[in-house]
Amino acid sequence: MRYFLPFGADTLCFDLPEERVMYYAAPMKPEIPSDTDALIEQSLDAPVGTGRLEELVSPEMNVLVLIDDVTRPTPKKLILTHALRRLDLAGVPREHVTICVAPGTHRQMTEEEKLQHIGPQILSTYRFLNLSYTDQDEIVHIGDTPSGIPIDVYRVALEADFIMGIGNIVPHVSAGWGGGAKIVQPGICGERTTQGTHLIAALDQNVMETCGNADNQCRREMEMIAAQVGLKFIINTVMDEDKHVLGVFSGDFIAAHRAGIEMARQVLSPEIPCRTDIVIASANPADVDFWQADKPFVFSQYGLKDGGTLIFALSGEEGLSGNAPHHEYALRHYCTLSEQTIREYVKKGLIEDLIAIDNPIHLDQVRKRGVNTLLVSKGFTKADADALGFELCRSMEEALAKADARQGSDSTIGIIPYCGETMVRVREQR
């Protein structure tokens, strides 16, 4: 039988004996709402845990609207159109509204990306900030969390009377799920703050227990930080692999987020009958570089047996860490080290980029399962693959042949075509 796998802007196709394929774990296909605009309006008319947006703001307020960056598929322009109309209805002058990309440690949006994701009309009407992680002069310290994490945030947040965030809910390796408070931390926080939450995620949690679980220490720290910074309202989407909006959740940044998780879990955590010897997984849509593709790499493990082989299709047009170049050195030098060695290096102060250590630790936690990874990529060099401990293959056919040589020609196979936002779960046996 012929199977298809998204691969950047292209598609990989390959043939497999149908009897060997135990599952093809695409996200669930609920009925797609026919009117996305109506879906957004319905959410804004009945927010979770708060009043309506137009009831929460007033004309004298300075309003900060945070949006996620190009690594997230959130329909930013569409949601902004509805949110900004509500601010108009409340009488908030347009010159009092600032739209700000919340990039975390990612690169800035390009001019082309700004036009695509925000649109010329909004850009010409409202103040727009394309924050850079290197703008250290714009960072202000406002206190610490109870656990001692310093809260450093961009100055623009302190100038706002009302902060709202626009994002998307998908499984996440450190915070359990994306969306919610993540628009603030790491979105608009400084290095020390993001370092603190990433250290908790890397050193105090096991990634295989955190994914898909919002009740974790890293998420709790993020939510404390978001509350102190002043996040008042979110608009979060749940989407399928074709970027259709299935649900919109507005309101309190914790209550609305948790409501969104319930739908996201139904859509993005499909059941599979069993784990398999081989998993073929596309990193799509988290496939721009490995800084993003760490997520689908981990998610793929939920469908793979211990000692299995992962065929990882990662287009990787921006290489190892092109979308977050600040972390390039750490990924290139630490990803083949053991978790124990990394912990020792951290304790001795030998690692400067502490934000990046979760990726190397995730890799070693997976290696402890005896998993072998075959990488099919457009943008990666052999040196890039070697830095991760992966074996680079020229084609899917070469990877399949090597996987069969390791696991046997009668081994079982699972396929996860949208692994960047899919976390499979094994069906309970009755």
Sequence and secondary structure as in RCSB ss.txt:
>XXXX:A:sequence
MRYFLPFGADTLCFDLPEERVMYYAAPMKPEIPSDTDALIEQSLDAPVGTGRLEELVSPEMNVLVLIDDVTRPTP
KKLILTHALRRLDLAGVPREHVTICVAPGTHRQMTEEEKLQHIGPQILSTYRFLNLSYTDQDEIVHIGDTPSGIP
IDVYRVALEADFIMGIGNIVPHVSAGWGGGAKIVQPGICGERTTQGTHLIAALDQNVMETCGNADNQCRREMEMI
AAQVGLKFIINTVMDEDKHVLGVFSGDFIAAHRAGIEMARQVLSPEIPCRTDIVIASANPADVDFWQADKPFVFS
QYGLKDGGTLIFALSGEEGLSGNAPHHEYALRHYCTLSEQTIREYVKKGLIEDLIAIDNPIHLDQVRKRGVNTLL
VSKGFTKADADALGFELCRSMEEALAKADARQGSDSTIGIIPYCGETMVRVREQR
>XXXX:A:secstr
 EEEEEETTEEEEEE  GGGEEEE         S HHHHHHHHHHS BSS  HHHH  TT  EEEEE  TTS   
HHHHHHHHHHHHHHTT  GGGEEEEE  TTS    HHHHHHHT HHHHHHSEEE   TT GGGEEEEEE TT  E
EEEEHHHHT SEEEEEEE  EETTTEESSGGGGTTTTTB HHHHHHHHHHHHHSS HHHHTT S SHHHHHHHHH
HHHHTEEEEEEEEE TT  EEEEEEESTTHHHHHHHHHHHHHHS EESS EEEEEEE TTS SSHHHHHHHHHHG
GGGEEEEEEEEEEE  TTTTTTTSGGGHHHHHHHTTS HHHHHHHHHTT  S GGGGHHHHHHHHHHTTT EEEE
EESS  HHHHHHHT EEESSHHHHHHHHHHHH TT  EEEETTGGG   EE    
